[in-house]
Amino acid sequence: MDGPREVARRVRSTLSVVPLLAVVGLLGCATARVGAAGEVRVLLYEGAGPIVVGAVGQSQQVRIAAGGLVVDGQPSGERWSPRGAAPWQVGRRRVWGTISVRAESGQIQVLNRVDLEAYVASTVGGEMSADWPQEALRAQAVAARTYVLHEAGKRTGSFWDVRATTASQVYRGLAAESDSTRAAARATRGEVLTHGGEPILAVFHSTAGGRTATAGEVWGQDLPYLRVVEVEEEDDAPHTYWRKEFEAEALGRVLAAAGFDIGTVRTLRVAQRTGSGRVEQLDVQGGADRTASLRGRALRRLVSSLALRSRLFEVKATEGGFAFVGSGFGHGVGMSQWGARAMAERGEPYQRILARFYPGTRLERWSFRHTAASGPRSDRGRGRAQGEVQ
């Protein structure tokens, strides 16, 4: 029986090789300026349940009732900010900056305004292991900074710029800061990847499985700097090769829950692939010759429901059902974090790592009004970062 490694190799070998044409402009001739005050507005919490908010050691329970906030049993209107000084406690997170809470559509929203570079130092530790090579962490710092500026530019009329979760980027506050992540933020301070003079959509993922995907094949809209890029250095990644098996009846139940009631699955076939080799259409046959073809959102829902690590897979019939044998972890667009690590380990600087995964972009140093001159303080969060590659 073919193993995951062999299947992934064969899937990639059937596709034409796309040459890497990565060119990143020289750093720092022109200096761009944004109108914001060098702060990021992070939505730390949004929900109907109560949450603990306040200065560390002085936090209070906030809940919602009759459309307003109730703080430690006292009605507090639709807006409230805790007293005291940072660091702040919000649920299990401890963060710098300022905190504001509001009632919105029957839910509590907790906003953290935090210095951009402090946000980057934490996000690097939330998205990448802090003990990885410094050049990989620097590449992650530039990607994180660029991503948040791209999102902030789209949300100027919104209450927040980014969420603190994988819906945007993982931001854990003090828990994810370390000497190495702060060093990565300082070394790349103000550096942003641009295309056409604007911050790019600098997305990233854990493991590409051999080649990255385009934005078009994942989200339906191509971007010139998110292309198919060969990644040959991921063998040490824990999710480069994987296999998951399901019984035919169980698959039928999952499909029924997704709106495709075809009974017990009899055949399952990859009918079409994207340019990077990821599954684009999956044809299914069930009882009484009932069939379904899954594409787009329906296919993404199935992949999520089955907890498959990526859409770069083949399907094999087993004695009682089917096995999904694949490679990679995540959407596959932009920078492969394990690919970045491998490049850093062989001595590549972060500029070349960024050039590899975001071809055609320009690396520039931006300045931001009122950004704290010293960047993330070296005495913040001395504990080892607990972030993991997402």
ChimeraX attribute file (.defattr): number of C-alpha atoms within 10 A of each C-alpha:
attribute: neighborCount
match mode: 1-to-1
recipient: residues
	/A:1	5
	/A:2	9
	/A:3	12
	/A:4	20
	/A:5	17
	/A:6	14
	/A:7	20
	/A:8	24
	/A:9	15
	/A:10	12
	/A:11	19
	/A:12	18
	/A:13	11
	/A:14	9
	/A:15	13
	/A:16	10
	/A:17	13
	/A:18	13
	/A:19	9
	/A:20	14
	/A:21	14
	/A:22	18
	/A:23	16
	/A:24	21
	/A:25	15
	/A:26	10
	/A:27	15
	/A:28	15
	/A:29	9
	/A:30	8
	/A:31	12
	/A:32	15
	/A:33	10
	/A:34	12
	/A:35	7
	/A:36	15
	/A:37	13
	/A:38	19
	/A:39	21
	/A:40	25
	/A:41	24
	/A:42	24
	/A:43	21
	/A:44	22
	/A:45	19
	/A:46	17
	/A:47	16
	/A:48	16
	/A:49	10
	/A:50	16
	/A:51	21
	/A:52	17
	/A:53	25
	/A:54	24
	/A:55	19
	/A:56	16
	/A:57	9
	/A:58	13
	/A:59	19
	/A:60	18
	/A:61	15
	/A:62	23
	/A:63	22
	/A:64	24
	/A:65	14
	/A:66	10
	/A:67	14
	/A:68	20
	/A:69	26
	/A:70	20
	/A:71	20
	/A:72	13
	/A:73	11
	/A:74	10
	/A:75	15
	/A:76	16
	/A:77	16
	/A:78	15
	/A:79	14
	/A:80	17
	/A:81	15
	/A:82	17
	/A:83	12
	/A:84	13
	/A:85	13
	/A:86	15
	/A:87	20
	/A:88	26
	/A:89	22
	/A:90	24
	/A:91	15
	/A:92	12
	/A:93	17
	/A:94	20
	/A:95	27
	/A:96	19
	/A:97	17
	/A:98	18
	/A:99	27
	/A:100	16
	/A:101	21
	/A:102	20
	/A:103	24
	/A:104	17
	/A:105	11
	/A:106	14
	/A:107	20
	/A:108	25
	/A:109	20
	/A:110	22
	/A:111	26
	/A:112	24
	/A:113	20
	/A:114	20
	/A:115	21
	/A:116	24
	/A:117	26
	/A:118	26
	/A:119	30
	/A:120	31
	/A:121	33
	/A:122	29
	/A:123	27
	/A:124	37
	/A:125	32
	/A:126	28
	/A:127	27
	/A:128	26
	/A:129	22
	/A:130	26
	/A:131	14
	/A:132	17
	/A:133	18
	/A:134	20
	/A:135	23
	/A:136	29
	/A:137	31
	/A:138	29
	/A:139	26
	/A:140	31
	/A:141	35
	/A:142	26
	/A:143	26
	/A:144	28
	/A:145	27
	/A:146	24
	/A:147	23
	/A:148	26
	/A:149	24
	/A:150	20
	/A:151	18
	/A:152	18
	/A:153	15
	/A:154	11
	/A:155	13
	/A:156	11
	/A:157	9
	/A:158	9
	/A:159	12
	/A:160	20
	/A:161	24
	/A:162	23
	/A:163	19
	/A:164	21
	/A:165	15
	/A:166	11
	/A:167	8
	/A:168	16
	/A:169	21
	/A:170	24
	/A:171	29
	/A:172	25
	/A:173	29
	/A:174	25
	/A:175	22
	/A:176	29
	/A:177	31
	/A:178	25
	/A:179	19
	/A:180	22
	/A:181	31
	/A:182	28
	/A:183	18
	/A:184	24
	/A:185	30
	/A:186	21
	/A:187	15
	/A:188	19
	/A:189	20
	/A:190	23
	/A:191	21
	/A:192	28
	/A:193	29
	/A:194	22
	/A:195	17
	/A:196	8
	/A:197	11
	/A:198	16
	/A:199	23
	/A:200	24
	/A:201	23
	/A:202	27
	/A:203	21
	/A:204	24
	/A:205	21
	/A:206	27
	/A:207	34
	/A:208	33
	/A:209	34
	/A:210	25
	/A:211	26
	/A:212	28
	/A:213	23
	/A:214	25
	/A:215	22
	/A:216	15
	/A:217	19
	/A:218	19
	/A:219	12
	/A:220	10
	/A:221	9
	/A:222	13
	/A:223	12
	/A:224	13
	/A:225	21
	/A:226	24
	/A:227	25
	/A:228	23
	/A:229	27
	/A:230	21
	/A:231	21
	/A:232	12
	/A:233	19
	/A:234	24
	/A:235	16
	/A:236	11
	/A:237	19
	/A:238	13
	/A:239	21
	/A:240	23
	/A:241	24
	/A:242	21
	/A:243	18
	/A:244	15
	/A:245	17
	/A:246	16
	/A:247	15
	/A:248	21
	/A:249	16
	/A:250	14
	/A:251	20
	/A:252	23
	/A:253	17
	/A:254	16
	/A:255	24
	/A:256	14
	/A:257	12
	/A:258	14
	/A:259	10
	/A:260	19
	/A:261	18
	/A:262	20
	/A:263	21
	/A:264	21
	/A:265	23
	/A:266	20
	/A:267	17
	/A:268	21
	/A:269	15
	/A:270	17
	/A:271	13
	/A:272	14
	/A:273	18
	/A:274	17
	/A:275	16
	/A:276	24
	/A:277	22
	/A:278	27
	/A:279	23
	/A:280	20
	/A:281	18
	/A:282	18
	/A:283	15
	/A:284	22
	/A:285	19
	/A:286	20
	/A:287	14
	/A:288	9
	/A:289	10
	/A:290	15
	/A:291	18
	/A:292	15
	/A:293	16
	/A:294	20
	/A:295	16
	/A:296	14
	/A:297	11
	/A:298	17
	/A:299	18
	/A:300	18
	/A:301	16
	/A:302	18
	/A:303	14
	/A:304	13
	/A:305	13
	/A:306	16
	/A:307	10
	/A:308	22
	/A:309	22
	/A:310	23
	/A:311	26
	/A:312	31
	/A:313	27
	/A:314	20
	/A:315	19
	/A:316	16
	/A:317	16
	/A:318	12
	/A:319	8
	/A:320	11
	/A:321	19
	/A:322	20
	/A:323	19
	/A:324	20
	/A:325	23
	/A:326	30
	/A:327	31
	/A:328	29
	/A:329	24
	/A:330	20
	/A:331	24
	/A:332	28
	/A:333	28
	/A:334	27
	/A:335	28
	/A:336	30
	/A:337	26
	/A:338	27
	/A:339	29
	/A:340	30
	/A:341	25
	/A:342	23
	/A:343	22
	/A:344	22
	/A:345	15
	/A:346	9
	/A:347	10
	/A:348	15
	/A:349	17
	/A:350	23
	/A:351	18
	/A:352	18
	/A:353	25
	/A:354	27
	/A:355	23
	/A:356	24
	/A:357	29
	/A:358	31
	/A:359	21
	/A:360	19
	/A:361	25
	/A:362	24
	/A:363	21
	/A:364	22
	/A:365	18
	/A:366	16
	/A:367	15
	/A:368	17
	/A:369	12
	/A:370	11
	/A:371	16
	/A:372	15
	/A:373	6
	/A:374	9
	/A:375	16
	/A:376	22
	/A:377	13
	/A:378	13
	/A:379	8
	/A:380	16
	/A:381	19
	/A:382	13
	/A:383	12
	/A:384	17
	/A:385	24
	/A:386	16
	/A:387	21
	/A:388	15
	/A:389	16
	/A:390	17
